[in-house]
């Protein structure tokens, strides 16, 4: 039985997490820790968080549907790479012991936080040294690798996708966010099916997250064009740093 206070915390975390996901990524910094600190085993918490926030990515995709329409030519192969990578990552998570995953979570969070902190300058540096757009085959391979990481953990997945799309020559921020939302939904779809079939999802918490994620995903995407992304990124980095420190100390 989930207490009222914990229920409110889970609902708030999923709403905020999916809202920031639609703007800059990093929603798992909010959703995953609240489940772990509520007493859930790390792998079950990761699976439950993935299931709970997946509808939010669908809502974000719908809000960005007009922005993604210009990228239809790239979608089929990138979607297949996302589904395959997400499935691989989810299976790798299921093959990992809870004790092992608990030991590497702080390092995963640290890596994701650092990605957020340096991503802007890193992408600019890479693009300045990249002669022309990234080759389509390399983009697909990169999407598969990012999807495998996303199926396994997911923190920082969105920022990795945005970096890849920037290197591929995309410049429209809203189109990039739309592509990130759509392919992120595909990655998580593969992971969701895997986790549900494995029976490790904690459904009371997952359903609370679903309620918050739909609202956060849709309205977050609508607000993304009004709220400076830099401010949202600062919030995500601060939260990621705090959660990383907490996990290292626990």
N, C-alpha and C positions, 0 to 999 in steps of 0.2 A: 504493500500500500504506500503510495507516494503522499507525503505530507503537503499541506497547502502551500507552505513557504517554498518547498522544493519545486512544486508544480509551477508556481509563479516564476521562479528563477529559470526553470527550463524553458518556459514559454517566452520569457523576455530574451534569453540567450539566443533562441532560434530566430526570433523576430529580428533582433539586431544583427545576428550573424548572417542571415540571408540578405538583409538590406545592404550590408557592407560587401557581401559577395557580388552583388549586382553592380557595385561601383568600382571596387578595387580588388576584390578577392579577400581571403583570410577569414571567412566566416567560421571555419572550424576552430579558430582560436577561442571562440566564444562557446561553441556547442560541445566540443569534446571534453574540455576540462570540467564543465559543470556536471557532466555525467560521472566522470572519474571521481571527482571530489564528493559526489553524492553516494559513493560506495560501489559503483559498477566496475567490473573487471575491465582492463584497458581494451582488449580486443572486442568485447561486447559493446563497450562504449563507443568505439570507433565505428562499428557496424551500425549501431543504433543511431548515431549522429548522421551517418551517411544516408540511412533510410529516412530519417526525420526531415533533413533539409533538402532532399531530392525534389519534392514538389515545389520548393522555392525556386530552384533552378529552372523548372518548367515555366513557372510564372514569369521569371525574368526573361526567358526566351520569348514568351508571348509579347511582353512589353517591348522587346527589341525587334520584333518580327519584320518591320519595315526596313530597319537598318541592315538586317542580314540578307535581304532579298537580292542585293547587288553581288553577293558572294556565292550564288548557287552553284557555279561551276566547280568550286573547290569542295563543296559539302559532301558528296557521296564517299569519296575515298578517305577524307578526313574523319567522317563518321564511322566508317568501318575500322579505321585505325584506333579510334577512341573506344569503340566497343571491345575490340580485341585486347587492347592494353588494359582497359578497366577490368576485364575478366581475369587477365593474368595477375594483376595486382591484388585483386580480391582473393584469388586462390592462394597467392603467396602469404597473405595475411592469415588465412585459415590454417596454413601449414606452420605458422609461427606460434610458439608457446607464449602464454600470457606473461611469464616471467621474463622471457627474452624481449618481448614487445615493450614491456614496462621499462626495461633498461635502455632501450633505444629511443623511446618517446621524447625524452628531453633533448636528445641530439636532433631528432626530426624537427621539433619545435624551434630549436636554435637555428637550424639550417633555413627553415621557412621564414623566420623573422629576419635573418640576414638577407635573404632574397628580397624581401620587401624593402629593407633599408637601402639596398644598393641598386635595386632594379632600374630606377630611372637613369642613373649615370651609366650603369653597365650597358643598357640597351643603346644609349646614345654613343657610347664608345664603340660598341660592336658595329652599329650601323655606319659609323664614320669610317670603319675599316673594311666594310663589306662592299665589294664592287658589284653593284646591282642587287636584285632581289635574291633571296635564298632559293636554291634550286627546289622545285616542287617535290622531288623524291626525298630530299633532306627534310623538308617541312613535314612530310608524312611520317618519316622515321622519327623525327622529333616529337610529333604528336603522339605516336605510339608509346615512346618512352615516358612522356609526361603522363599519359593515361595510365600506364602501369604504376607509376608513382602515386597517381591520384586514387587508383583502386586500392592501393595498399594503405595510404594515409591521407593524402590530399591537402595538407597544409602548404600553402604557397603554390598550389597547382595553377590557380588562375593567373598569377603573375608570370609564371613560366610560359603559359600559353600566350599571354599578351606580348612577351618578349619575342617568342617565335614568330608571331604574326607581324611584329614590327620589322624583324629581319627579313620576312617574306615580302616586304614592300608595302604593307597596308599602312595607311596614314590616318584614316577616319577612326577616331577614338570610339565613337558609338558603334560603328560596324565591327570593330575589334571586340568590344564588349559583348555585342550580340553573338558573334562567333564563339567567344569564350563561354557564354552562357549555354548556347546550344550544344557544343561539344562537351562541355562539363556535364550537362544533363545526360548525354550519351554514356560518358564514362561512369557516372554514378548509377545509371540504369543497369549496366552490366554488373556493377558491384552490388546493387540492391537485390537483384535476382539471386545472386550467389549467396549473399548473407541470409536472405529469407529462406532459401532452400536448405541452408546449413542449420537453421533453427537457432541462431545466436542473437537475434534481435529482441530487445526488451520492449514489448509493444506499448505498455502504458506510457513510458517516456517518449517513445517514437511518435505516438499519436499527438502528444502535446507539442512536439516539435513540428509536426506537419501543420498544425493550426498556425503556429507562429511563422513558419517558413513561407507559407503562401502569401501572407500579408507582407512580410518583410521583403520577399523576392519581388513581388509586383510593384509595391509602392517605392521600394528602394531603387528599382530600375527607372521609374518615372522621375524620382528625385535626382537621379544621377546627372541629369543634364542641368540641374540647377545648383547642386551642392559642389563646391570645389573638391575634386578628387584628392588633392593634396591634404586637405584636412582629414578626410576619411582615412587616408593612408597613415597619417600620424597616429590616429586612434588605433588602427590595426597594429602598427609597429609597437606602440606602447603596451597594448594588450598582450601581444605575442611575447614581448620581453618579460612582462610580469609573469605570464604563465610558464615561460621557460625557466625562469628563476625558481618558481614554486615547485615545478617538477624536479628540478635538480636538487632542491633542498628536502623534498619529501621522501 
